[in-house]
Amino acid sequence: MSTKAEKGLRGLKGLFANSAWPVALLIGLGAAAYTAWVLEVVLSTGLNPIETYVSELAAQDQPLGGLFRATDFTAGLLAFAGGLLALAGLLRRDGSRRPWSVVGWAGVTLFGAATAADAWLPLSCTPTVDPVCAARETAGLVPATHQAHAVSSSLAMTGALVGIVALTVAARRYGRLAPLARYGPVLVALELLATAWTLSAIALFTAGRGTWALGAGQRLQVLLVALWLGLLAYSVHKERRT
């Protein structure tokens, strides 16, 4: 083997010997894919972003549903792989001394897996804009994927919240991931407020009292998750160790 080839091989081994590089790459790409819903700004979806669920973009009766299901699956798969890789490396090294980190990366992993599952459990119609769909959903006449989607979406957001809070606490407590330790608390506070808005709007809509800008609240919620994931990826990349 030539000297140049040997150097290249050593460099490649060194790149992946430390899991920080692939973790940062996977999480960063996952964050980007998780913002694919902003394409509704330039694409004609026919859905009002202020009033509709983000997941309605991927409904089976929507012309661009396949596109948004594909981006959801990609985002989930990337986040799952990045979270699992980071969690495995952490447990192998010093997980017992960093429980907040273990919980946080487990949350990211759960978020990724549940987000990927969402893509395979789409809504069949759009309940916030289609009264017939809403009535069928209330009467339990929609496919079982509606209930399954509600479960997977809840798990995804639960995982995201656990990851956001626990890894931000870990960054500050363990003196790691400096950008996350510095800016993470602001994103945590904003995410909790956006989640409260979204859950309140969903409860009001379910009770038949209108949408209360449900779509705006949920879009802010998922945007903040994506921003936090991007900050996490940058923090991991900068530190080169998880």
Long-range contacts (C-beta under 8 A, 24 or more apart in sequence): 18-240, 18-241, 19-85, 19-86, 19-88, 19-89, 19-242, 20-236, 20-237, 20-239, 20-240, 20-241, 20-242, 21-237, 21-240, 22-82, 22-85, 23-82, 23-85, 23-86, 23-89, 23-233, 23-236, 23-242, 24-82, 24-233, 24-234, 24-236, 24-237, 25-82, 25-233, 26-78, 26-79, 26-81, 26-82, 26-85, 27-78, 27-79, 27-82, 27-83, 27-108, 27-229, 27-232, 27-233, 27-236, 28-229, 28-230, 28-233, 28-234, 28-237, 29-78, 30-74, 30-75, 30-76, 30-77, 30-78, 30-79, 30-82, 30-112, 30-229, 31-75, 31-79, 31-226, 31-227, 31-229, 31-230, 31-233, 32-226, 32-230, 33-71, 33-74, 33-75, 33-78, 34-71, 34-72, 34-75, 34-79, 34-115, 34-222, 34-225, 34-226, 34-229, 35-223, 35-226, 36-67, 36-68, 36-71, 36-72, 36-75, 37-68, 37-71, 37-219, 37-222, 39-67, 47-126, 47-129, 47-215, 48-129, 48-215, 49-215, 49-216, 49-219, 50-213, 50-215, 50-216, 51-128, 51-129, 51-211, 51-213, 51-214, 51-215, 52-126, 52-128, 52-129, 52-211, 52-214, 52-215, 53-123, 53-126, 53-127, 53-128, 53-214, 53-215, 53-218, 54-215, 54-218, 54-219, 54-222, 55-118, 55-122, 55-123, 55-149, 55-153, 56-123, 56-126, 56-127, 56-128, 56-129, 58-118, 58-119, 58-122, 58-123, 59-122, 59-123, 59-124, 59-125, 59-126, 60-122, 60-123, 60-124, 60-125, 61-124, 61-125, 61-126, 62-126, 65-122, 69-119, 69-120, 69-122, 70-119, 72-115, 72-116, 72-118, 72-119, 73-115, 73-116, 73-119, 73-120, 75-112, 75-115, 75-116, 76-111, 76-112, 76-113, 76-114, 76-115, 76-116, 76-117, 76-118, 76-119, 76-156, 77-112, 77-116, 78-112, 79-108, 79-109, 79-111, 79-112, 79-115, 79-229, 80-109, 80-111, 80-112, 80-113, 80-115, 80-116, 81-112, 82-108, 82-112, 82-233, 83-107, 83-108, 83-109, 83-110, 83-111, 83-112, 83-163, 84-109, 84-112, 86-236, 86-242, 89-242, 90-242, 98-170, 98-174, 100-166, 100-167, 100-169, 100-170, 100-173, 100-174, 101-166, 101-167, 101-170, 101-174, 101-176, 101-242, 103-162, 103-166, 104-162, 104-163, 104-165, 104-166, 104-167, 104-168, 104-169, 104-170, 105-163, 105-167, 105-242, 106-162, 106-163, 107-158, 107-159, 107-160, 107-161, 107-162, 107-163, 107-164, 107-166, 107-167, 108-159, 108-160, 108-163, 108-167, 108-229, 108-232, 109-159, 110-155, 110-156, 110-158, 110-159, 110-162, 110-163, 111-156, 111-157, 111-159, 111-160, 111-163, 111-225, 112-159, 113-159, 114-152, 114-153, 114-155, 114-156, 114-159, 115-152, 115-156, 117-152, 117-155, 117-156, 118-149, 118-152, 118-153, 118-156, 121-145, 121-148, 121-149, 121-152, 122-149, 123-149, 128-205, 128-211, 128-214, 128-215, 157-195, 157-221, 157-225, 160-225, 161-191, 161-192, 161-195, 164-188, 164-191, 164-225, 164-228, 167-232, 171-235, 176-239, 177-232, 177-235, 177-236, 177-238, 177-239, 178-235, 178-238, 178-239, 179-231, 179-234, 179-235, 179-238, 180-231, 180-232, 180-235, 183-231, 184-228, 184-231, 187-224, 187-227, 187-228, 187-231, 190-224, 191-221, 191-224, 191-225, 191-228, 194-220, 194-221, 194-224, 195-221, 197-221
